[in-house]
Amino acid sequence: MGGSGPDLLVCHATGFHGLAYRPLAQCLADRFRVWALDFRGHGLSGAAPDGDYAWSGMGADVAACVAAIGGERLYGFGHSMGGAALLLAERSQPGNFAGLFLYEPIVLPRGFFDAPNANPLAAGARNRREVFNSRAEALARYSSRSPLAVMRADALAAYVEGGFVDLPDGRVRLACSAETEARTFEASGGLPTEEASSIDVPATVAAGTVVNAASNPGIFSQAIAEALPQGRFLSFDDLGHFGPLEAPGIVAAAAISDLLDVG
């Protein structure tokens, strides 16, 4: 995505893709050379083998990107699922990252989603409209409806730009299908909080103070920071789970400060 400085890999949330974080990357590019990936089944990446969206595979996707980027000093920025995937990659190959900035990573107490139908986000994903007459129609719909309406306009536009594939009849379809998004949500919990103590990497775990009725993963962020041997907790007033897409400049400034310790 551009920039100069040490390499930084941006890892997106479930249902999103790397291009949606373009406004964030533009803010980070003064201090980092920024990369972003599309996890399996998302954006431009193909579907997962055998339809398996276990988050261990997302960690493997991160590890593959680390190998492709190369270099000696790599940082990671992860949002939601992307934060968990970064931690999984670091656990599998300690020393991959010099530091991590994790915004509301999905690292939950063991057994949190064990009950049947315990993940309401999966059911919601399966009800998503997949096909629109145009990207403009999708953008108009998303900009007026929760939850995507909270995103800054340029981030939402980037999400729509990279989040659809063109159909032969001129319409567009979600690149990450409703079923893929649902299966990815159902696979949540690949890294229990109780296992975070084994991941010894400098890491800031950030969360917003705004919560909603459907899902509040930020309530676990302080516990995650405390479980990580080198964890630090950071709170953002007036931001919710989509913080990096709501206020890219504010979140990027904090990431730069924490990752590079520029104060």
N, C-alpha and C positions, 0 to 999 in steps of 0.2 A: 504493500500500500504506500510505500515511499518513506522518505525521511532520512536522517543521518544520525549516527551514534550507535550504541550497542543495539543488538537485535532484540525485538520484543514481539511475541506471538500473541495475537488476540484470539480468544476462543469464545464462541457465541453461545447463546441460550438455546434451549429446545425450540424448534420451529423457526428459528431465525437463520442467518447465514453471515458470512464474514463481511460482505459489502454493507450490510445494515449499520456497521460500526465505522463507516467512513468518516462521519463528523468527529467521532472520538479519535480515530487514527490521525486526522488532520491536526488535532490538538496535541497529540503525542509526538508528531513527526519532527518537532523542533529539537527533541532530545533523544529520539530513538529511530532506528530503521524498523518500520512497522510491517509485520506480516499478519495475515489472517487466513484461517482455514475454513472450509465448509465440511462439517462432520458428515459421515456417511448418511445418505438419505436426505441431505439438506443442500440447498443452493445448487451448485454445479456438480456436486459429488453424486456418484451412483448409489443405488440402494445397498443396504447391508447384505452380506452373504446369508442366504436362507432366511432373510427377513428378521435377523437377530439384531436387536438394538440394545443389547446389554451394554452397560456403561463401561465395562472393561474394554469393549471395542472402541469406545470414544477415547479412552486413554491410549489405546494403540494408535489411533489416528494422530493424536498429539505426538506420540513418540516418533511416528513416521515423518511428521513435519520437522521435528527437532533434528532428525538425521539429515533431512533434505537441506535445511538451513545451514547446518554446520556451524563453524565459528567456535569461539572459546567462551563467550559470555552471553547467555541468553536469558531474557526475562519473560514472564508470562502475565497476561491480563485475562482473567476469566470471569464470565458473567453466568451465574446460575449453573446450568449443566456444564458450561465451559470451565467454570472454576473447579468443579469436581473432577473433570477430565484432566486438568492440569495436575491436580494432586495425585490422581491415579498414575499418571505418567511419571511423576517424580518418585512415587513409591516403587514403581517397577524398575526404574533406573535412577537411583539416587545420584544427584549431581547434575541432572539435566539443566536445572535452572539456578541462576544466581539469586533470584528473588521472584516472588509472586504477589500480585494484587488481585484479590478475589472478591467480587461483588456478589453478595448473597449466594455463595456456592451451595449446591444441593448436597449437603453432607448431613445426614439425618441419624437420629438414634436408631440403633439396631431394632428391626421389627416394626418400624413406623408405618410402613405400607403393607403389612402382612395380611390385614383383614380384607376380605373380598370387597371389591368396589371402593377401596379406601382412597384411591387417587381420583378426585373429581376432575382434575385437569385432563385426564385421558378421555373421560366421557365428553367433556366440552370440546376437545380437539376433534373427536369423531363427528361432531355436528357442524364443523366449519364448512363454509361455502368454499368450494375448490375452484370453480370456473367463473370468470367474469368476461364481459364483452371486451374489456380493455384494461390496461394498467390504470388509466385515468379513472375508470369506474371504481376499481378496487381502492385507489387512493382516496377518492371521495367518500367511500363507505367507511374505510378505516379511520379517517380523520374525524369522523363524527360519532364514533362508537368506542365504548370501552372494550378491551383494555388499551388498544393501540393509540387511541386519541391523545394519551398523555405524552407520547413521543414528540421530540422536537421535530419541526416540519421537515428539515433536511434529512434527519435520520429516518423518518417514516417514508420519505420519497426514495431514499436509498434502499430501504427494505423492500418496497414495491418494485423498484427497478430490478433487483437481483432475486426476488422471491417468486418469480413466475416464469413459466416457459410458454413459448408461443405455440398455438395449435394451428393446424392446417386451415381451419375455417376463419382465422383471424382473431379468435378469442384467446384468452390466456388462462393457464391453470397453475395452481400452486406447485412450486418446485418440490416442496416438502409436503407430501400428500397428508390428508387428514389422518389416515391410518398410520403412516410413518410417525407423525407427531404423537399420536396416541400411544403407540408401542414404545416410543422413547420415554414418554412420561411414565408408562407402566414399569419401565426398567429402572426408575429412580431408586436410589439407595445402594448404588454400587460400592460406595465407600461409607461405612458406618462411622459416626462420630467417634465411637470407641476405638477405632483403628487409626485415627489421625495422629496419635502420639508417636507413631513410627515414622512420620514424614518430617524430617529435620531440615527445613529450608526456611529462610526468612520470608514471612508471609504476612501481609495485611489482609484481614478479613473485614470487609466493609458492609454496611447495611443502611438502608433508609429507614426513616421513622414513620413513614406513611404506610398503613396497612390496609388491606381490603378483605372482604368477606370470603372470597374464594380461596385464597392461598397467601400465606404469610411466611415464606421461607426465611425472611430476615430475622425472625425471632430466634433462630438457631445460631446466628452468626457469632455472637459473643462466645457461646460454648465451643464453637469450632476453633476460634482464636485461642481460647484457653487450652484446648486439647493439643494444638500444634506446639511443639517445643520452642519454636521461634515465632509464634503467632502474636499479632497485635490487632486489637479491635478498633474500628473507626466508624463513627456514625455520621450520617448525612441528614440534616433536618430538611423537611419538605420534599424529600425524594422517596419513591417507592421502589418496587422490585425492578422496574425498568430504568433505574437511575442513570446508567451509562448512555441510555438512549433519550432520556428526558433532559439531562443537563451534561452533555459530553465535556464541555469545558471545565466545569467544576470537578467532575470525577477524574478527568485526565490530569488536572493540576495536582490533585491529591496523589494520584498514582506516580507521577513524576517525582514528587517530593519524597514519597516513601521508598520507591524503588531505588532512586539515586541518592537519597539522603541529602537533598539540597536544602532542606529546611524552609 
